[in-house]
Amino acid sequence: MRLALRQPCGPAATAQLARALQPPSPCSHCLRAGSWQQARPAARRTIARRRRRPAAGGGGGGDLHQPPPEDEPESSAIPDTLPLATADSDWRAFRAKLVASSKASVAAADEASDAEGASSAAAAGTADAPWAHSLLGPEQGCLLLASPLMFATSQQYFNMAVILIFAHDEKGSAGIILNRPTEYKVGDLGAGAASLQPELSPCTLYLGGDVGQESVHLLHGVRGLQQSAEVIPGVFLGGFEGAKQGLAEGRYKPEQFKVLTRYAGWGPGQLAAECRRGVWLSVSANKHAIFRTTLEGQLVADTTAFGRPDVSELWHYIAQLAGGDLAVLSRELA
């Protein structure tokens, strides 16, 4: 698996980051008995029900699969009308519209349907609105929400993490954590990150994972940058030189770019197996959800608590946007 789109860090910056971050050595993603016992009972029940859901297949609507009682006929979740697919359709957005149509159909027959799912379903029909929905397994360009029962005592940089999967095939998987800002700006790294300065100096440095100690990634939504690759429609990795030139010329702002060091990696079949065990919750989302943009395209500022970034805020935002059992789980953890 090729892991391109990254910029090497100098030795000085690498040593400084290693001292500051010091992630524990990678270990198996096992369920910690302590964190399971300490979790809220309602949240434990919700996650247990999700783990019983069939693991095969691609997309899903995010609701728990519970067959109706024998004396109650099973109603069809297929809506009366379906969105129109054209040759230019984005298949992820088209699938989201199908999920939204199904949710709307179920909501019409069930007044107790959760408001978050209905809200996300309505948003999926709007091109510039954020949307998200659950998946039955990982795929290229999906988000992973770390199970809230995991990573309480080890690999804590994955606790309540939201990970964008930028590579997923038979050779393995790779992604970057979106909600782990460090206390450093790119400008704080000095000569070790000279290739990124001064244009990217104001950008906060994010911890993207625990693999690739000397790698740096550039995440953004700027179309047309040379040497950048589109992960999903409107979400790009790479393009350092084009970004620096645009910043120097005043065409871009530092807030449009996220600089991340390292990434998370999985071997062949490892990520799918961990998702089946409930370590990660797979979600499909569009660029507006990933970048937290408003309908006007402005970036939403990170939520802070006591002057520090609230790293779980993005997790809850995506879960609530996806609706269904993920929204229920988010509320139970609140």
C-alpha positions as CSV (number, residue, x, y, z in Angstrom):
1,M,0.0,0.0,0.0
2,R,1.5,3.3,-1.0
3,L,1.3,6.0,1.6
4,A,2.2,9.1,-0.5
5,L,1.0,12.7,0.0
6,R,3.2,13.3,3.0
7,Q,6.0,15.8,3.7
8,P,9.1,14.7,5.6
9,C,9.9,16.5,8.8
10,G,13.4,17.4,9.7
11,P,15.3,15.6,12.5
12,A,15.0,18.5,14.9
13,A,11.2,18.7,14.5
14,T,10.9,14.9,14.8
15,A,12.8,14.8,18.0
16,Q,10.8,17.7,19.5
17,L,7.5,16.0,18.6
18,A,8.7,12.6,19.9
19,R,9.4,14.2,23.3
20,A,6.1,16.1,23.4
21,L,3.8,13.4,22.2
22,Q,5.4,10.1,23.4
23,P,2.6,7.8,22.3
24,P,2.6,4.4,23.9
25,S,3.8,1.5,21.8
26,P,1.0,0.1,19.6
27,C,-0.8,-2.9,21.1
28,S,-3.8,-5.0,20.3
29,H,-7.1,-3.2,20.5
30,C,-8.6,-5.2,23.2
31,L,-11.6,-4.3,25.3
32,R,-10.5,-3.1,28.7
33,A,-12.5,-4.6,31.5
34,G,-12.3,-1.5,33.6
35,S,-13.6,0.8,30.9
36,W,-16.4,-1.6,30.2
37,Q,-17.5,-1.7,33.8
38,Q,-17.2,2.1,34.3
39,A,-19.2,2.9,31.2
40,R,-22.8,4.0,31.7
41,P,-25.2,0.9,31.5
42,A,-27.3,2.5,28.8
43,A,-24.2,3.0,26.6
44,R,-23.0,-0.5,27.2
45,R,-26.4,-1.9,26.1
46,T,-26.3,0.3,22.9
47,I,-22.8,-0.9,21.9
48,A,-23.7,-4.5,22.7
49,R,-26.7,-4.3,20.3
50,R,-24.5,-2.7,17.6
51,R,-22.0,-5.6,17.9
52,R,-24.9,-8.1,17.2
53,R,-25.7,-6.3,13.9
54,P,-24.7,-8.1,10.8
55,A,-21.2,-7.2,9.8
56,A,-21.2,-8.0,6.1
57,G,-22.1,-5.5,3.4
58,G,-21.5,-1.8,2.7
59,G,-23.8,1.0,3.8
60,G,-26.5,1.1,6.3
61,G,-29.0,3.5,7.7
62,G,-27.6,3.5,11.3
63,D,-30.6,2.0,13.0
64,L,-30.5,-1.3,15.0
65,H,-31.7,-4.4,13.2
66,Q,-34.5,-5.7,15.3
67,P,-37.0,-8.1,13.6
68,P,-40.6,-7.5,14.4
69,P,-42.6,-9.8,16.7
70,E,-44.2,-12.8,15.0
71,D,-47.7,-11.4,15.4
72,E,-46.6,-8.1,13.8
73,P,-46.1,-7.9,10.0
74,E,-42.8,-6.5,8.9
75,S,-43.2,-3.2,7.1
76,S,-41.0,-2.4,4.2
77,A,-38.3,0.3,4.7
78,I,-38.2,1.0,0.9
79,P,-39.5,4.5,0.3
80,D,-42.3,5.1,-2.3
81,T,-40.0,7.4,-4.3
82,L,-36.2,7.1,-4.9
83,P,-33.7,9.8,-5.8
84,L,-32.6,9.9,-9.4
85,A,-29.1,8.8,-10.3
86,T,-27.3,10.3,-13.3
87,A,-24.0,9.6,-15.0
88,D,-22.4,12.5,-13.0
89,S,-23.8,11.4,-9.6
90,D,-21.4,11.0,-6.7
91,W,-22.2,7.5,-5.5
92,R,-21.6,8.3,-1.8
93,A,-24.0,11.2,-2.0
94,F,-26.5,9.1,-3.9
95,R,-26.3,6.4,-1.3
96,A,-26.8,9.0,1.4
97,K,-30.0,10.1,-0.3
98,L,-31.2,6.6,-0.4
99,V,-30.5,6.3,3.3
100,A,-32.3,9.6,3.9
101,S,-35.3,8.5,1.9
102,S,-35.5,5.3,3.9
103,K,-35.2,7.3,7.2
104,A,-37.9,9.7,6.0
105,S,-40.2,6.8,5.1
106,V,-39.7,5.1,8.5
107,A,-40.1,8.4,10.3
108,A,-43.4,9.0,8.6
109,A,-44.7,5.7,10.0
110,D,-43.0,6.0,13.4
111,E,-43.5,9.2,15.3
112,A,-40.9,8.1,17.9
113,S,-38.1,8.3,15.3
114,D,-35.2,10.3,16.6
115,A,-34.9,13.9,15.6
116,E,-31.2,13.6,14.7
117,G,-31.8,11.0,12.0
118,A,-34.6,13.0,10.5
119,S,-32.4,16.1,10.5
120,S,-29.5,14.3,8.8
121,A,-32.0,12.8,6.3
122,A,-33.3,16.2,5.3
123,A,-29.8,17.5,5.0
124,A,-28.8,14.7,2.6
125,G,-31.1,16.2,0.1
126,T,-29.2,19.6,0.2
127,A,-25.9,19.7,-1.7
128,D,-24.2,22.2,0.7
129,A,-25.5,20.7,3.9
130,P,-23.5,18.3,6.1
131,W,-24.7,14.7,6.3
132,A,-23.6,11.4,7.8
133,H,-24.9,7.9,8.2
134,S,-23.7,4.6,9.6
135,L,-22.0,1.9,7.6
136,L,-21.7,-1.8,8.3
137,G,-18.0,-1.8,7.7
138,P,-15.0,0.4,6.7
139,E,-14.4,1.7,3.2
140,Q,-12.2,4.2,1.4
141,G,-13.0,7.7,2.6
142,C,-15.1,6.8,5.5
143,L,-14.9,8.1,9.1
144,L,-14.2,5.9,12.1
145,L,-15.6,6.8,15.5
146,A,-13.6,5.1,18.3
147,S,-15.8,3.1,20.6
148,P,-16.2,5.1,23.8
149,L,-15.5,1.9,25.7
150,M,-12.0,1.7,24.3
151,F,-8.6,3.3,24.7
152,A,-9.2,4.5,28.3
153,T,-5.9,3.2,29.7
154,S,-3.7,2.7,26.6
155,Q,-3.3,4.4,23.2
156,Q,-5.3,7.2,24.7
157,Y,-4.8,9.3,21.5
158,F,-7.5,7.1,20.0
159,N,-10.0,7.8,22.8
160,M,-13.1,9.4,21.3
161,A,-11.1,9.8,18.0
162,V,-12.6,10.5,14.6
163,I,-10.4,9.1,11.9
164,L,-10.6,9.7,8.2
165,I,-9.6,6.6,6.2
166,F,-7.6,7.7,3.1
167,A,-6.4,4.3,2.0
168,H,-8.3,1.0,2.3
169,D,-7.7,-2.1,0.1
170,E,-6.5,-5.7,0.3
171,K,-3.0,-4.5,1.4
172,G,-4.2,-2.7,4.5
173,S,-5.7,0.6,5.6
174,A,-4.5,4.0,6.7
175,G,-6.1,7.1,8.2
176,I,-5.5,10.3,10.1
177,I,-7.1,11.4,13.4
178,L,-9.0,14.6,12.8
179,N,-9.5,15.7,16.5
180,R,-6.1,15.5,18.2
181,P,-4.6,19.0,18.2
182,T,-1.2,19.4,19.9
183,E,0.0,22.5,21.8
184,Y,2.3,23.3,18.9
185,K,2.0,25.6,15.8
186,V,4.0,24.7,12.8
187,G,6.1,27.8,13.4
188,D,7.1,26.4,16.8
189,L,9.1,23.6,15.2
190,G,11.8,25.9,14.0
191,A,14.3,24.8,11.4
192,G,13.1,21.2,11.6
193,A,10.0,22.2,9.6
194,A,11.6,24.9,7.4
195,S,10.0,23.4,4.3
196,L,6.5,24.4,5.7
197,Q,7.4,27.8,6.9
198,P,6.6,30.7,7.0
199,E,3.3,30.2,5.1
200,L,2.0,27.4,7.2
201,S,3.5,28.6,10.5
202,P,0.2,29.8,12.0
203,C,-1.4,26.3,11.6
204,T,-2.0,24.1,14.6
205,L,-0.1,20.8,14.4
206,Y,-2.4,17.8,14.8
207,L,-1.4,14.3,15.9
208,G,-2.7,12.1,13.0
209,G,-1.8,8.7,14.5
210,D,1.0,6.5,15.9
211,V,2.7,5.4,12.6
212,G,5.2,7.3,10.4
213,Q,7.1,9.3,12.8
214,E,8.7,11.5,10.1
215,S,5.5,12.1,8.0
216,V,3.4,15.2,7.8
217,H,0.1,15.5,6.0
218,L,-1.9,18.4,4.7
219,L,-5.7,18.1,4.8
220,H,-7.9,20.7,3.0
221,G,-10.8,21.4,0.8
222,V,-9.0,23.4,-1.9
223,R,-9.5,22.0,-5.3
224,G,-6.8,22.2,-8.0
225,L,-3.6,22.1,-5.9
226,Q,-0.8,20.2,-7.6
227,Q,0.3,17.0,-6.1
228,S,-2.9,16.7,-4.0
229,A,-5.2,13.7,-4.1
230,E,-9.0,13.7,-3.5
231,V,-10.0,11.3,-0.8
232,I,-13.7,11.9,-1.2
233,P,-15.4,14.7,-3.2
234,G,-14.1,18.0,-1.8
235,V,-11.6,16.5,0.7
236,F,-8.0,16.5,-0.3
237,L,-4.6,15.4,1.0
238,G,-1.2,16.9,-0.1
239,G,-0.3,19.9,-2.2
240,F,2.1,21.6,0.1
241,E,3.8,23.7,-2.5
242,G,0.6,24.9,-4.0
243,A,-0.8,25.7,-0.6
244,K,2.3,27.7,0.3
245,Q,2.2,29.7,-2.9
246,G,-1.5,30.4,-2.5
247,L,-1.0,31.5,1.1
248,A,1.9,33.7,0.2
249,E,-0.2,35.4,-2.6
250,G,-3.1,35.9,-0.2
251,R,-5.5,33.6,-2.1
252,Y,-5.9,31.2,0.8
253,K,-6.0,31.5,4.6
254,P,-4.2,29.3,7.1
255,E,-7.6,28.2,8.5
256,Q,-8.3,26.4,5.3
257,F,-5.5,23.8,6.0
258,K,-5.0,21.2,8.7
259,V,-1.4,20.0,9.2
260,L,-1.0,16.6,10.8
261,T,2.0,14.5,11.8
262,R,1.9,10.7,11.6
263,Y,-1.0,8.5,10.7
264,A,-2.9,5.3,11.9
265,G,-2.3,2.1,10.0
266,W,-3.8,-1.4,9.9
267,G,-2.6,-4.6,8.2
268,P,-4.6,-6.6,5.6
269,G,-8.1,-7.3,7.0
270,Q,-7.2,-5.9,10.4
271,L,-9.5,-2.9,10.3
272,A,-12.5,-4.8,9.2
273,A,-11.9,-7.3,12.0
274,E,-11.7,-4.5,14.6
275,C,-14.9,-3.0,13.3
276,R,-16.7,-6.3,13.7
277,R,-15.5,-6.5,17.3
278,G,-16.9,-3.0,17.9
279,V,-13.5,-1.2,18.3
280,W,-14.5,1.3,15.6
281,L,-17.9,2.6,14.4
282,S,-17.9,3.2,10.6
283,V,-19.6,6.3,9.2
284,S,-20.0,7.8,5.8
285,A,-19.9,11.7,5.8
286,N,-19.5,14.5,3.3
287,K,-17.0,17.3,3.2
288,H,-19.2,19.7,5.1
289,A,-19.4,17.3,8.0
290,I,-15.7,16.5,8.0
291,F,-14.6,20.1,7.8
292,R,-17.4,21.4,10.0
293,T,-18.4,24.1,7.5
294,T,-21.5,26.3,7.6
295,L,-23.8,26.5,4.6
296,E,-21.8,29.7,3.6
297,G,-18.6,27.6,3.5
298,Q,-17.1,29.2,6.6
299,L,-15.1,26.9,8.9
300,V,-16.7,26.3,12.3
301,A,-14.2,27.1,15.1
302,D,-13.2,24.2,17.4
303,T,-15.2,24.0,20.5
304,T,-13.0,24.6,23.6
305,A,-13.5,23.8,27.2
306,F,-11.5,25.7,29.9
307,G,-9.3,27.1,27.2
308,R,-8.4,23.7,25.7
309,P,-9.8,22.0,22.7
310,D,-12.7,19.6,23.3
311,V,-11.5,16.6,21.4
312,S,-14.8,14.7,21.9
313,E,-16.9,17.4,20.3
314,L,-16.3,16.3,16.7
315,W,-17.1,12.7,17.8
316,H,-20.5,13.7,19.2
317,Y,-21.2,16.0,16.2
318,I,-20.7,13.2,13.7
319,A,-22.7,10.7,15.8
320,Q,-25.6,13.1,16.2
321,L,-25.5,13.9,12.5
322,A,-25.6,10.2,11.6
323,G,-28.7,9.7,13.8
324,G,-30.1,6.3,14.8
325,D,-28.2,4.3,17.4
326,L,-25.1,6.5,17.1
327,A,-27.1,9.5,18.2
328,V,-28.6,7.4,21.0
329,L,-25.1,6.5,22.1
330,S,-24.0,10.1,22.0
331,R,-26.8,11.2,24.2
332,E,-26.2,8.3,26.7
333,L,-22.6,9.5,27.0
334,A,-23.5,13.1,27.6
